[in-house]
Amino acid sequence: MADPLPDHALDQLFRTARTANAWRSDDVSEVTIRAVYDLMKWGPTSANISPARFLWLRSKAAKERMRPLLMEANVPKVMTAPWTVIIAWDDKFEDKVAALFPHNPDAANWFDEPEAHFDAAFRNSTLQGAYLMMAARALGLDCGPMSGFDRAGVDAEFFAPDPRMKRWKSNFICAIGHGDDSALFARSPRLDFDDANIIL
């Protein structure tokens, strides 16, 4: 049985972690980004389907392609971050289910119905995006998740033209790097347990 994490780890992951709105100039290596993925991939998904796919924007050219698809307030957050990742899902995630869930290869058929297919892809890719953020924080990085962008435009600009990504659908985006704490504003409140929970 695992022991609880120490308070300083809980602070880094949750209590003192903040959503970054601006970035220091420190670079983040590709080695670190790969380590983030290698940590987050262990998070659970339904039948281990792991539908999330990640497109990492690092170069200035890639970020410029993203610029016109962003809500205005999000432009500087993306353009100045060392990395911005588009969290997406593979619309044919079931093609890998036999390899990912080998003790029941027939599990791919659980997602035949269109509503169940979309629900599984969207819910689990969202979970994986959250795992990615926790992994990044665990490795000393800051995150700036965003939904203010043109999803259809991103799919058309980045995914449709590339045969490796033509089945991908965007979910949300997240800038990653070392946040500039001077740009933080006062932390917003959270709901107390009794405001958000019922025990039966």
C-alpha positions as CSV (number, residue, x, y, z in Angstrom):
1,M,0.0,0.0,0.0
2,A,1.4,3.4,-1.0
3,D,2.1,6.1,1.4
4,P,0.6,9.6,0.9
5,L,2.8,12.0,-0.9
6,P,4.5,14.6,1.3
7,D,3.0,18.1,1.6
8,H,5.6,19.7,-0.7
9,A,4.6,17.3,-3.5
10,L,0.9,18.0,-3.0
11,D,1.7,21.7,-3.1
12,Q,3.6,21.4,-6.4
13,L,0.8,19.4,-8.0
14,F,-2.3,21.1,-6.5
15,R,-2.3,23.6,-3.7
16,T,0.3,26.2,-4.8
17,A,0.3,25.3,-8.5
18,R,-1.1,28.0,-10.7
19,T,-2.3,28.4,-14.3
20,A,0.5,30.2,-16.1
21,N,-0.5,33.3,-18.2
22,A,3.1,34.3,-19.1
23,W,6.4,32.6,-19.5
24,R,10.0,33.0,-18.5
25,S,12.5,32.7,-21.3
26,D,14.0,29.5,-20.0
27,D,13.9,26.7,-22.6
28,V,12.5,23.3,-21.9
29,S,14.2,20.4,-23.6
30,E,12.6,17.8,-25.8
31,V,14.0,15.2,-23.4
32,T,11.8,16.8,-20.7
33,I,8.7,16.8,-22.9
34,R,9.3,13.1,-23.7
35,A,9.6,12.4,-20.0
36,V,6.3,14.2,-19.4
37,Y,4.6,11.9,-21.9
38,D,6.3,8.8,-20.5
39,L,4.9,9.6,-17.1
40,M,1.4,10.6,-18.1
41,K,0.8,7.5,-20.3
42,W,0.3,5.4,-17.2
43,G,-2.9,7.2,-16.3
44,P,-6.0,5.0,-16.6
45,T,-8.5,5.2,-19.5
46,S,-11.6,3.1,-20.3
47,A,-10.4,-0.4,-21.4
48,N,-6.9,1.2,-21.7
49,I,-8.0,2.7,-25.1
50,S,-5.6,5.7,-24.7
51,P,-7.3,7.8,-27.4
52,A,-5.4,11.0,-26.8
53,R,-2.9,12.2,-29.4
54,F,-0.5,15.2,-28.9
55,L,0.8,17.7,-31.4
56,W,3.6,19.7,-29.9
57,L,4.2,23.2,-31.2
58,R,7.8,24.3,-30.5
59,S,9.0,26.2,-33.6
60,K,8.1,29.8,-34.3
61,A,6.7,28.7,-37.7
62,A,4.3,26.2,-36.0
63,K,3.1,28.8,-33.5
64,E,2.5,31.3,-36.4
65,R,0.2,28.8,-38.0
66,M,-1.7,28.6,-34.7
67,R,-1.8,32.4,-34.2
68,P,-4.9,33.2,-36.4
69,L,-6.8,30.3,-34.8
70,L,-6.5,31.6,-31.2
71,M,-8.8,33.9,-29.2
72,E,-6.9,37.2,-29.0
73,A,-6.2,36.9,-25.3
74,N,-4.5,33.6,-25.8
75,V,-2.1,34.7,-28.6
76,P,0.7,35.9,-26.3
77,K,0.3,32.9,-24.0
78,V,1.0,30.5,-26.9
79,M,3.5,32.6,-28.8
80,T,5.8,33.1,-25.8
81,A,5.6,29.6,-24.3
82,P,8.5,27.2,-25.0
83,W,5.9,24.6,-26.0
84,T,2.2,24.5,-26.7
85,V,0.5,21.1,-27.1
86,I,-2.7,20.4,-28.9
87,I,-4.4,17.6,-27.0
88,A,-6.5,15.7,-29.5
89,W,-8.1,12.3,-29.9
90,D,-7.8,9.7,-32.6
91,D,-11.2,9.2,-34.2
92,K,-10.2,5.6,-35.0
93,F,-8.7,4.8,-31.6
94,E,-10.4,1.4,-31.7
95,D,-7.8,0.3,-34.2
96,K,-5.2,0.0,-31.4
97,V,-7.5,-1.6,-28.8
98,A,-6.4,-5.1,-29.6
99,A,-2.8,-4.2,-28.8
100,L,-3.7,-2.1,-25.7
101,F,-6.3,-4.5,-24.2
102,P,-4.9,-7.9,-25.3
103,H,-6.8,-10.0,-22.8
104,N,-10.1,-9.0,-24.6
105,P,-9.4,-8.0,-28.3
106,D,-13.1,-7.9,-28.9
107,A,-13.3,-4.7,-26.7
108,A,-13.0,-2.6,-29.9
109,N,-16.6,-3.5,-30.6
110,W,-17.7,-1.8,-27.4
111,F,-17.3,1.5,-29.1
112,D,-19.2,0.7,-32.4
113,E,-22.2,3.0,-31.6
114,P,-21.4,6.6,-32.6
115,E,-22.4,8.2,-29.3
116,A,-20.5,5.7,-27.2
117,H,-17.5,6.1,-29.6
118,F,-17.5,9.9,-29.2
119,D,-18.0,9.8,-25.5
120,A,-15.1,7.4,-25.0
121,A,-12.8,9.4,-27.2
122,F,-13.6,12.8,-25.8
123,R,-13.8,11.8,-22.1
124,N,-10.7,9.8,-22.1
125,S,-8.6,12.2,-24.2
126,T,-9.7,14.9,-21.7
127,L,-8.5,12.7,-18.8
128,Q,-5.2,12.1,-20.6
129,G,-4.8,15.9,-21.1
130,A,-5.3,16.3,-17.3
131,Y,-2.7,13.6,-16.7
132,L,-0.3,15.4,-19.0
133,M,-0.7,18.6,-16.9
134,M,-0.1,16.7,-13.6
135,A,3.0,15.0,-15.1
136,A,4.3,18.3,-16.3
137,R,3.8,19.8,-12.8
138,A,5.4,16.8,-11.3
139,L,8.5,17.4,-13.4
140,G,8.8,21.0,-12.4
141,L,6.9,22.7,-15.3
142,D,4.0,25.1,-15.3
143,C,0.9,24.7,-17.5
144,G,-1.5,27.1,-19.2
145,P,-4.5,25.1,-20.4
146,M,-6.8,26.9,-22.9
147,S,-10.0,26.3,-24.8
148,G,-10.2,29.7,-26.6
149,F,-9.3,28.5,-30.1
150,D,-11.0,27.5,-33.4
151,R,-11.2,23.7,-33.1
152,A,-12.3,23.2,-36.7
153,G,-9.7,25.5,-37.9
154,V,-7.0,23.7,-36.0
155,D,-8.1,20.3,-37.3
156,A,-8.1,21.7,-40.9
157,E,-4.7,23.5,-40.5
158,F,-2.7,20.9,-38.7
159,F,-4.4,17.5,-38.9
160,A,-6.2,17.2,-42.2
161,P,-3.2,17.7,-44.5
162,D,-1.0,15.2,-42.7
163,P,-1.7,11.5,-43.2
164,R,-0.3,10.8,-39.8
165,M,-2.9,13.0,-38.2
166,K,-5.9,13.0,-40.5
167,R,-8.0,11.1,-38.0
168,W,-7.2,13.4,-35.1
169,K,-9.8,15.8,-33.6
170,S,-8.7,18.7,-31.3
171,N,-9.9,18.8,-27.7
172,F,-8.0,21.6,-25.9
173,I,-4.6,23.2,-25.9
174,C,-2.0,23.7,-23.2
175,A,1.1,25.9,-23.1
176,I,3.9,24.4,-21.1
177,G,7.1,25.9,-19.7
178,H,8.3,27.9,-16.7
179,G,5.7,30.4,-15.7
180,D,6.4,34.1,-15.0
181,D,4.9,34.5,-11.5
182,S,4.9,38.3,-11.9
183,A,2.0,37.9,-14.3
184,L,-0.2,35.9,-11.8
185,F,-3.3,37.5,-10.4
186,A,-4.9,36.7,-7.0
187,R,-6.0,33.1,-6.9
188,S,-9.7,32.5,-7.5
189,P,-11.7,30.7,-4.8
190,R,-12.7,27.0,-4.9
191,L,-15.8,25.3,-3.6
192,D,-15.7,23.8,-0.2
193,F,-16.5,20.1,0.2
194,D,-20.0,20.7,1.4
195,D,-20.7,22.9,-1.6
196,A,-19.7,20.3,-4.2
197,N,-20.2,16.9,-2.5
198,I,-23.0,14.7,-1.2
199,I,-22.4,11.5,0.7
200,L,-25.2,8.9,0.6
